[in-house]
Structures are given as structure tokens and as C-alpha cells.
Amino acid sequence: MRMKMWSLTIRIKKNDEVGGKRLQTLIMDCLMKAGIEGATVWTGVNGFGKRGKSTLHLEGVSVNMPLIIEVVDEQAKLEPLLPELKLIVGDNGLVTIQETYVI
């Protein structure tokens, strides 16, 4: 049996900040406050986008790596969050949403 859900993906950089707070923390707080069932933060090792490369290597340590925050929930819960998430992320990243199926 399949259940139609929606998948929200947010792409940012690890060190991105807004108002002195980590973007990742602001996004996760927003999602938890909205009662989203769950979210996963994935750390990438390399990437690039309109703001350039997302990796900096210092003596074998990578900093400011790409982060992907992934959420799967009902459209009715995700859709109302889009304006607030876009305000939080601004030009610092990319927010996408798409229909998906949970089995």
C-alpha cells in the first residue's frame, strides 16, 4: 500500500547564519514548532551552487560543507511552512518540494 506524501528538501551550507544564529538551527526549530513528524540533516563532502563551492579544506578537515535537510510529511503541514522557510533561507540556499509516496 502506498501513501501519498510530500518531500521537502532544503540545501544550505553548514556555516550559514542569519542574525547570528546557524541557519540549520533556525530551520529545525521552525520544523519542530510546526509539528513536522521528523527531519534529517545530511552533511555533504563537496558541492557547488550559485554562491560558489561549498567546501574548504584545511589540513585534511573540510569546513562549510553542504547540508541537506530532508522532510517527508503531509502536504497540508508542509505547504503553509514554505513562505516562512523561504524567508529564513533567503538567498542562502534552495528549497524544493515534491510529491512522493511512502510504502
DSSP file (Angstrom, degrees, kcal/mol; ACC not computed):
  #  RESIDUE AA STRUCTURE BP1 BP2  ACC     N-H-->O    O-->H-N    N-H-->O    O-->H-N    TCO  KAPPA ALPHA  PHI   PSI    X-CA   Y-CA   Z-CA
    1    1 A M              0   0    0      0, 0.0     2,-0.4     0, 0.0     0, 0.0   0.000 360.0 360.0 360.0 134.0    0.0    0.0    0.0
    2    2 A R        -     0   0    0     99,-0.0     2,-0.5     2,-0.0   101,-0.2  -0.826 360.0-159.1-106.6 145.7    1.3    3.5   -0.9
    3    3 A M  E     -A  102   0A   0     99,-2.3    99,-2.8    -2,-0.4     2,-0.4  -0.990  20.9-126.8-124.6 126.3    0.5    6.7    0.8
    4    4 A K  E     +A  101   0A   0     -2,-0.5    97,-0.2    97,-0.2     2,-0.2  -0.559  43.3 154.0 -74.6 128.0    0.9   10.0   -0.9
    5    5 A M  E     -A  100   0A   0     95,-3.0    95,-2.6    -2,-0.4     2,-0.4  -0.701  38.1-110.2-135.0-174.2    3.1   12.4    1.0
    6    6 A W  E     -AB  99  73A   0     67,-2.9    67,-2.2    93,-0.2     2,-0.5  -0.975  16.9-146.0-127.9 143.9    5.3   15.4    0.2
    7    7 A S  E     -AB  98  72A   0     91,-3.3    91,-2.0    -2,-0.4     2,-0.5  -0.942  11.3-165.3-112.5 122.9    9.1   15.6    0.3
    8    8 A L  E     -AB  97  71A   0     63,-2.9    63,-2.5    -2,-0.5     2,-0.4  -0.926   6.3-173.2-109.0 128.6   10.7   19.0    1.3
    9    9 A T  E     -AB  96  70A   0     87,-2.7    87,-2.9    -2,-0.5     2,-0.5  -0.985   5.5-170.9-126.3 131.3   14.4   19.4    0.7
   10   10 A I  E     -AB  95  69A   0     59,-2.4    59,-2.7    -2,-0.4     2,-0.5  -0.985   5.7-162.0-123.1 124.9   16.5   22.4    1.8
   11   11 A R  E     +AB  94  68A   0     83,-2.9    83,-1.9    -2,-0.5     2,-0.2  -0.931  27.8 140.1-110.8 121.8   20.0   22.9    0.6
   12   12 A I  E     - B   0  67A   0     55,-2.3    55,-3.0    -2,-0.5     2,-0.3  -0.773  49.6 -94.9-140.6-176.2   22.3   25.2    2.6
   13   13 A K  E >   - B   0  66A   0     79,-0.3     3,-1.6    53,-0.3    11,-0.2  -0.859  32.4-119.1-107.9 149.3   25.9   25.5    3.8
   14   14 A K  T 3  S+     0   0    0     51,-2.9    10,-0.3    -2,-0.3     9,-0.1   0.840 110.5  44.0 -55.2 -40.7   27.0   24.3    7.3
   15   15 A N  T 3  S+     0   0    0     50,-0.2    -1,-0.3     7,-0.1     2,-0.0   0.379  80.4 130.1 -92.3   5.1   28.2   27.7    8.4
   16   16 A D    <   -     0   0    0     -3,-1.6     7,-2.8    76,-0.1     8,-0.4  -0.345  36.0-174.2 -60.9 136.7   25.4   29.9    7.0
   17   17 A E  E     -D   22   0B   0      5,-0.3     2,-0.4     6,-0.1     5,-0.2  -0.952  20.7-165.0-133.0 152.5   23.9   32.2    9.6
   18   18 A V  E >  S-D   21   0B   0      3,-2.6     3,-1.6    -2,-0.3     8,-0.0  -0.975  83.7 -10.6-135.3 122.5   21.0   34.6    9.9
   19   19 A G  T 3  S-     0   0    0     -2,-0.4     3,-0.1     1,-0.3    -1,-0.0   0.823 130.0 -54.8  59.5  32.8   21.0   37.2   12.7
   20   20 A G  T 3  S+     0   0    0      1,-0.2     2,-0.4     0, 0.0    -1,-0.3   0.503 116.9 108.4  81.0   3.9   23.9   35.4   14.4
   21   21 A K  E <  S-D   18   0B   0     -3,-1.6    -3,-2.6     2,-0.0    -1,-0.2  -0.908  78.5-101.7-115.3 143.6   22.2   32.1   14.5
   22   22 A R  E  >  -D   17   0B   0     -2,-0.4     4,-2.1    -5,-0.2    -5,-0.3  -0.380  24.5-136.4 -60.9 133.3   23.0   29.0   12.4
   23   23 A L  H  > S+     0   0    0     -7,-2.8     4,-2.6     1,-0.2     5,-0.2   0.887 103.9  58.0 -58.3 -41.9   20.6   28.6    9.6
   24   24 A Q  H  > S+     0   0    0     -8,-0.4     4,-2.5   -10,-0.3    -1,-0.2   0.905 107.1  47.4 -56.3 -44.2   20.3   24.9   10.2
   25   25 A T  H  > S+     0   0    0     -3,-0.2     4,-2.6     2,-0.2    -1,-0.2   0.909 111.0  50.9 -66.1 -43.3   19.2   25.5   13.8
   26   26 A L  H  X S+     0   0    0     -4,-2.1     4,-2.0     2,-0.2    -2,-0.2   0.907 112.6  47.0 -60.9 -42.2   16.6   28.1   12.7
   27   27 A I  H  X S+     0   0    0     -4,-2.6     4,-2.4     2,-0.2    -2,-0.2   0.941 112.9  47.4 -66.5 -47.8   15.2   25.7   10.1
   28   28 A M  H  X S+     0   0    0     -4,-2.5     4,-2.5     1,-0.2     5,-0.2   0.898 111.6  51.3 -62.4 -40.3   15.0   22.7   12.5
   29   29 A D  H  X S+     0   0    0     -4,-2.6     4,-2.5     2,-0.2    -1,-0.2   0.911 109.9  50.4 -61.4 -42.2   13.3   24.9   15.2
   30   30 A C  H  X S+     0   0    0     -4,-2.0     4,-1.5    -5,-0.2    -2,-0.2   0.917 111.9  47.4 -60.4 -45.5   10.8   26.1   12.6
   31   31 A L  H  <>S+     0   0    0     -4,-2.4     5,-2.2     2,-0.2     4,-0.3   0.907 113.6  46.6 -65.3 -43.5   10.0   22.5   11.6
   32   32 A M  H ><5S+     0   0    0     -4,-2.5     3,-1.5     1,-0.2    -2,-0.2   0.910 110.7  52.6 -65.9 -41.8    9.7   21.2   15.2
   33   33 A K  H 3<5S+     0   0    0     -4,-2.5    -1,-0.2     1,-0.3    -2,-0.2   0.838 106.5  54.5 -61.5 -33.5    7.5   24.2   16.2
   34   34 A A  T 3<5S-     0   0    0     -4,-1.5    -1,-0.3    -5,-0.2    -2,-0.2   0.493 117.2-113.7 -81.1  -3.4    5.2   23.4   13.2
   35   35 A G  T < 5 +     0   0    0     -3,-1.5    -3,-0.2    -4,-0.3    -2,-0.1   0.754  50.3 173.7  78.7  23.8    4.7   19.8   14.4
   36   36 A I      < -     0   0    0     -5,-2.2    -1,-0.2     1,-0.1     3,-0.1  -0.416  37.5-126.2 -64.1 140.9    6.5   18.1   11.5
   37   37 A E  S    S-     0   0    0      1,-0.2     2,-0.3    35,-0.1    -1,-0.1   0.835  73.6 -37.5 -61.5 -36.0    6.9   14.4   12.1
   38   38 A G        -     0   0    0     34,-0.2    34,-0.5    -7,-0.0     2,-0.3  -0.947  48.9-153.7 179.1 161.4   10.7   14.4   11.6
   39   39 A A  E     -C   71   0A   0     -2,-0.3     2,-0.4    32,-0.2    32,-0.2  -0.988   8.8-148.8-147.6 150.8   13.6   15.8    9.6
   40   40 A T  E     -C   70   0A   0     30,-2.4    30,-3.0    -2,-0.3     2,-0.6  -0.983   6.1-151.0-124.2 134.9   17.1   14.6    8.7
   41   41 A V  E     -C   69   0A   0     -2,-0.4     2,-0.4    28,-0.2    28,-0.2  -0.930  14.8-165.3-105.3 121.2   20.1   16.7    8.2
   42   42 A W  E     -C   68   0A   0     26,-3.6    26,-2.6    -2,-0.6     2,-0.5  -0.884   9.1-145.6-106.1 135.6   22.7   15.3    5.8
   43   43 A T  E     -C   67   0A   0     -2,-0.4    24,-0.2    24,-0.2     2,-0.2  -0.889  13.8-154.9-102.0 126.8   26.2   16.6    5.5
   44   44 A G        -     0   0    0     22,-3.5     3,-0.1    -2,-0.5    21,-0.0  -0.539  13.5-145.4 -92.9 164.3   27.8   16.6    2.1
   45   45 A V  S    S+     0   0    0      1,-0.3     2,-0.3    -2,-0.2    -1,-0.1   0.586  79.9   5.0-103.5 -14.2   31.5   16.5    1.4
   46   46 A N        +     0   0    0      9,-0.1    -1,-0.3    20,-0.1     2,-0.3  -0.975  68.0 139.8-163.9 153.5   31.6   18.7   -1.6
   47   47 A G        -     0   0    0     -2,-0.3     7,-3.2    -3,-0.1     8,-0.3  -0.959  23.0-149.6 178.3 169.4   29.2   20.8   -3.7
   48   48 A F  E     +E   53   0C   0      5,-0.3     2,-0.2    -2,-0.3     5,-0.2  -0.983  19.1 153.9-152.9 159.7   28.7   24.0   -5.6
   49   49 A G  E >   -E   52   0C   0      3,-1.5     3,-2.2    -2,-0.3    -2,-0.0  -0.830  65.5 -51.9-162.4-161.9   25.9   26.4   -6.5
   50   50 A K  T 3  S+     0   0    0      1,-0.3     3,-0.1    -2,-0.2    -2,-0.0   0.727 132.8  54.0 -65.5 -19.4   25.3   30.0   -7.4
   51   51 A R  T 3  S-     0   0    0      1,-0.4    -1,-0.3    41,-0.1     2,-0.2   0.259 117.7-111.1 -95.2  12.5   27.3   31.1   -4.3
   52   52 A G  E <   -E   49   0C   0     -3,-2.2    -3,-1.5     2,-0.0    -1,-0.4  -0.537  64.5  -6.4  98.2-163.5   30.3   29.0   -5.4
   53   53 A K  E     -E   48   0C   0     -5,-0.2    -5,-0.3    -2,-0.2    -7,-0.0  -0.348  48.3-149.6 -71.7 150.0   31.9   25.9   -3.9
   54   54 A S  S    S+     0   0    0     -7,-3.2     2,-0.4    -2,-0.1   -40,-0.2   0.145  70.3  79.3-104.3  17.6   30.6   24.5   -0.6
   55   55 A T        +     0   0    0     -8,-0.3     2,-0.4    10,-0.2     9,-0.1  -0.974  45.5 178.5-131.3 141.4   33.9   23.0    0.5
   56   56 A L  E     -F   63   0D   0      7,-1.0     7,-2.3    -2,-0.4     2,-0.5  -0.970  17.3-153.0-137.4 123.5   37.0   24.4    2.1
   57   57 A H  E     +F   62   0D   0     -2,-0.4     2,-0.5     5,-0.2     5,-0.2  -0.862  14.8 177.0-103.6 125.4   39.8   22.0    3.0
   58   58 A L  E >  S-F   61   0D   0      3,-3.0     3,-2.1    -2,-0.5    -2,-0.0  -0.949  74.4 -33.5-126.3 109.3   42.2   23.0    5.8
   59   59 A E  T 3  S-     0   0    0     -2,-0.5     3,-0.1     1,-0.3    -1,-0.1   0.888 126.2 -42.9  46.6  49.8   44.9   20.4    6.7
   60   60 A G  T 3  S+     0   0    0      1,-0.2     2,-0.5     0, 0.0    -1,-0.3   0.412 117.7 110.2  82.7  -1.8   42.6   17.5    5.8
   61   61 A V  E <   -F   58   0D   0     -3,-2.1    -3,-3.0     2,-0.0     2,-0.4  -0.918  57.0-147.3-109.8 130.5   39.5   18.9    7.5
   62   62 A S  E     -F   57   0D   0     -2,-0.5     2,-0.3    -5,-0.2    -5,-0.2  -0.803  18.4-176.5 -95.5 134.3   36.5   20.2    5.5
   63   63 A V  E     +F   56   0D   0     -7,-2.3    -7,-1.0    -2,-0.4    -2,-0.0  -0.903  60.3  26.9-127.6 159.6   34.5   23.1    6.8
   64   64 A N  S    S+     0   0    0     -2,-0.3    -1,-0.2    -9,-0.1     3,-0.1   0.890  81.0 175.4  55.8  44.9   31.4   24.9    5.5
   65   65 A M        -     0   0    0     -3,-0.2   -51,-2.9     1,-0.1   -50,-0.2  -0.296  37.9 -87.7 -72.7 160.9   30.3   21.7    3.8
   66   66 A P  E     -B   13   0A   0      0, 0.0   -22,-3.5     0, 0.0     2,-0.4  -0.456  42.2-157.8 -68.8 143.6   26.9   21.5    2.1
   67   67 A L  E     -BC  12  43A   0    -55,-3.0   -55,-2.3   -24,-0.2     2,-0.5  -0.964   6.4-162.9-121.1 142.0   23.9   20.5    4.2
   68   68 A I  E     -BC  11  42A   0    -26,-2.6   -26,-3.6    -2,-0.4     2,-0.6  -0.994   3.1-161.8-122.6 124.9   20.7   18.9    3.1
   69   69 A I  E     -BC  10  41A   0    -59,-2.7   -59,-2.4    -2,-0.5     2,-0.4  -0.936  14.4-167.8-105.6 122.7   17.7   19.0    5.4
   70   70 A E  E     +BC   9  40A   0    -30,-3.0   -30,-2.4    -2,-0.6     2,-0.4  -0.933   9.6 177.0-120.5 133.7   15.1   16.5    4.3
   71   71 A V  E     -BC   8  39A   0    -63,-2.5   -63,-2.9    -2,-0.4     2,-0.4  -0.991  12.0-167.7-134.0 138.4   11.5   16.2    5.5
   72   72 A V  E     +B    7   0A   0    -34,-0.5     2,-0.3    -2,-0.4   -65,-0.2  -0.989  36.3 120.9-125.8 122.6    8.6   13.9    4.4
   73   73 A D  E     -B    6   0A   0    -67,-2.2   -67,-2.9    -2,-0.4     2,-0.1  -0.898  63.1 -53.2-160.3-175.2    5.2   14.8    5.7
   74   74 A E    >>  -     0   0    0     -2,-0.3     4,-1.9   -69,-0.2     3,-1.1  -0.430  43.2-124.9 -73.6 146.7    1.7   15.7    4.6
   75   75 A Q  H 3> S+     0   0    0      1,-0.3     4,-2.8     2,-0.2    -1,-0.1   0.875 110.3  61.6 -57.4 -39.0    1.2   18.5    2.1
   76   76 A A  H 34 S+     0   0    0      1,-0.2    -1,-0.3     2,-0.2    -2,-0.0   0.758 110.1  40.6 -62.5 -24.8   -1.2   20.2    4.4
   77   77 A K  H <4 S+     0   0    0     -3,-1.1     4,-0.3     2,-0.1    -1,-0.2   0.791 120.7  41.4 -91.6 -32.1    1.6   20.5    7.0
   78   78 A L  H >X S+     0   0    0     -4,-1.9     3,-1.4     2,-0.1     4,-0.8   0.898 103.1  63.6 -83.5 -42.6    4.4   21.4    4.6
   79   79 A E  G >< S+     0   0    0     -4,-2.8     3,-1.1     1,-0.3    -3,-0.1   0.879 100.3  52.0 -54.1 -46.0    2.7   23.9    2.3
   80   80 A P  G 34 S+     0   0    0      0, 0.0     4,-0.4     0, 0.0    -1,-0.3   0.740 105.9  57.7 -65.6 -19.6    2.0   26.5    5.0
   81   81 A L  G <> S+     0   0    0     -3,-1.4     4,-2.9    -4,-0.3     5,-0.3   0.682  82.4  86.7 -80.8 -18.4    5.7   26.5    6.0
   82   82 A L  H <X S+     0   0    0     -3,-1.1     4,-2.6    -4,-0.8     5,-0.2   0.881  87.2  47.9 -56.1 -46.9    7.0   27.4    2.6
   83   83 A P  H  > S+     0   0    0      0, 0.0     4,-1.9     0, 0.0    -1,-0.2   0.926 115.6  45.4 -61.0 -42.0    6.8   31.2    3.0
   84   84 A E  H  > S+     0   0    0     -4,-0.4     4,-2.3     2,-0.2    -2,-0.2   0.915 113.9  48.7 -67.1 -42.5    8.5   31.1    6.4
   85   85 A L  H  X S+     0   0    0     -4,-2.9     4,-3.0     1,-0.2     5,-0.3   0.896 109.8  52.0 -64.2 -39.3   11.2   28.7    5.3
   86   86 A K  H  X S+     0   0    0     -4,-2.6     4,-2.9    -5,-0.3    -1,-0.2   0.883 109.6  50.2 -64.6 -37.3   11.9   30.9    2.2
   87   87 A L  H  < S+     0   0    0     -4,-1.9    -2,-0.2    -5,-0.2    -1,-0.2   0.916 113.5  45.6 -64.0 -43.2   12.3   33.9    4.5
   88   88 A I  H  < S+     0   0    0     -4,-2.3    -2,-0.2     1,-0.2    -1,-0.2   0.946 120.8  37.7 -64.8 -48.9   14.7   32.0    6.8
   89   89 A V  H >< S+     0   0    0     -4,-3.0     3,-2.4     1,-0.2    -2,-0.2   0.884  82.7 159.9 -73.6 -39.9   16.7   30.6    3.9
   90   90 A G  G >< S-     0   0    0     -4,-2.9     3,-0.6    -5,-0.3    -1,-0.2  -0.260  75.9 -22.5  54.1-133.5   16.6   33.7    1.7
   91   91 A D  G 3  S+     0   0    0      1,-0.2    -1,-0.3    -4,-0.1    -2,-0.1   0.324 121.5  89.7 -88.8   7.2   19.4   33.7   -0.9
   92   92 A N  G <  S-     0   0    0     -3,-2.4   -79,-0.3    -4,-0.1     2,-0.3   0.548  98.8 -17.2 -82.0  -7.1   21.5   31.3    1.2
   93   93 A G  S <  S-     0   0    0     -3,-0.6     2,-0.4    -4,-0.2   -81,-0.2  -0.893  70.5 -81.3-169.7-162.6   20.1   28.1   -0.2
   94   94 A L  E     -A   11   0A   0    -83,-1.9   -83,-2.9    -2,-0.3     2,-0.5  -0.991  24.5-162.7-131.8 132.4   17.5   26.3   -2.2
   95   95 A V  E     +A   10   0A   0     -2,-0.4     2,-0.3   -85,-0.2   -85,-0.2  -0.973  16.1 174.7-117.0 125.0   14.1   25.0   -1.0
   96   96 A T  E     -A    9   0A   0    -87,-2.9   -87,-2.7    -2,-0.5     2,-0.3  -0.940  10.5-170.0-128.2 153.3   12.3   22.3   -3.1
   97   97 A I  E     +A    8   0A   0     -2,-0.3     2,-0.3   -89,-0.2   -89,-0.2  -0.998  11.6 167.2-140.9 141.7    9.1   20.4   -2.6
   98   98 A Q  E     -A    7   0A   0    -91,-2.0   -91,-3.3    -2,-0.3     2,-0.2  -0.996  38.5 -98.5-153.4 154.9    7.7   17.4   -4.5
   99   99 A E  E     +A    6   0A   0     -2,-0.3     2,-0.3   -93,-0.2   -93,-0.2  -0.491  47.4 168.4 -71.6 141.1    5.1   14.7   -4.3
  100  100 A T  E     -A    5   0A   0    -95,-2.6   -95,-3.0    -2,-0.2     2,-0.4  -0.924  28.3-124.1-146.2 170.6    6.3   11.4   -3.1
  101  101 A Y  E     -A    4   0A   0     -2,-0.3     2,-0.5   -97,-0.2   -97,-0.2  -0.977  11.4-152.4-124.8 136.0    4.9    8.1   -1.9
  102  102 A V  E      A    3   0A   0    -99,-2.8   -99,-2.3    -2,-0.4    -2,-0.0  -0.891 360.0 360.0-103.6 132.5    5.6    6.2    1.3
  103  103 A I              0   0    0     -2,-0.5    -1,-0.1  -101,-0.2   -99,-0.0   0.417 360.0 360.0-112.6 360.0    5.3    2.5    1.2
